[in-house]
Amino acid sequence: YGLIRNNELLSFIWVPEVIKPAKLANISWIYTESAHRKMGYASKLLQNVSNLYIRQGYLVAYQCAEDNVASAKTALKSGMSREADIICFERI
């Protein structure tokens, strides 16, 4: 999903996982071109995409790295709430 103005991509969201049986939409990534940051585009896009899935009965999850403060603020501005901290394990 993206936000385009005058044929220019301003911001986009990646939804890599939509699990239909579980009714879960997992949003993993938001990007806004540097010239268009701090204008509310990412939070509005996240809000609109989330609402699209919510209207279809999906639970919407958004993940970002703990140190990515801008991404966390974007999620909060879009109406999401922080529900849990995730612990990830890696096997080498």
C-alpha positions in Angstrom: 0.0 0.0 0.0 1.3 3.4 -0.8 0.6 7.1 -0.7 1.2 8.8 -4.1 1.0 12.5 -5.0 1.7 13.9 -8.4 3.1 10.5 -9.5 5.6 10.5 -6.7 5.6 7.7 -4.0 5.7 9.6 -0.6 5.2 6.7 1.8 4.4 3.0 1.7 3.5 0.1 4.0 4.4 -3.6 3.6 1.9 -6.1 4.8 3.8 -9.4 4.3 1.4 -11.6 6.3 -2.3 -11.9 6.1 -3.4 -15.1 7.8 -7.0 -15.7 6.7 -7.9 -18.6 9.0 -6.7 -16.6 12.1 -7.9 -13.3 10.7 -4.5 -11.6 11.4 -2.9 -8.9 9.3 0.8 -8.4 10.3 2.2 -5.0 9.2 6.0 -5.1 9.3 7.4 -2.1 7.6 6.6 1.6 6.9 8.8 3.9 4.9 8.4 7.6 4.0 10.8 9.4 1.7 13.0 11.7 3.7 11.7 14.9 2.0 8.2 14.0 3.1 8.8 12.9 6.7 7.2 14.6 9.8 4.1 15.5 7.7 1.9 12.7 9.1 1.9 10.6 6.0 3.1 7.4 7.5 0.6 7.5 10.5 -2.3 8.3 8.2 -1.4 5.5 5.8 -1.0 3.1 8.7 -4.4 4.2 10.1 -6.1 3.7 6.7 -4.5 0.3 6.0 -5.3 -0.9 9.5 -8.9 0.3 9.2 -9.2 -1.6 5.9 -8.3 -4.9 7.6 -10.3 -4.1 10.8 -13.4 -3.6 8.7 -12.9 -7.1 7.3 -12.7 -8.5 10.8 -8.9 -8.9 11.1 -6.7 -8.3 14.1 -4.0 -5.9 13.0 -0.5 -6.3 14.4 2.4 -3.9 13.8 6.0 -4.6 14.7 9.0 -2.4 15.0 12.5 -2.6 16.6 12.6 -1.5 20.2 15.1 1.3 19.4 13.0 2.6 16.4 11.4 5.5 18.3 10.0 7.1 15.1 8.2 4.0 14.0 6.7 3.4 17.5 5.5 7.1 17.5 4.0 6.6 14.1 2.1 3.5 15.3 0.8 5.4 18.4 -0.3 8.4 16.3 -2.2 6.1 14.0 -4.3 4.9 16.9 -2.5 1.7 17.8 -1.5 0.8 21.4 1.5 -1.0 22.7 0.4 -4.4 23.9 3.5 -6.4 24.5 7.3 -6.6 24.2 8.4 -9.5 22.1 11.4 -11.7 23.0 13.0 -13.2 19.9 15.4 -16.2 20.0 17.8 -17.1 17.3 19.5 -20.5 16.8 22.9 -20.4 15.2 
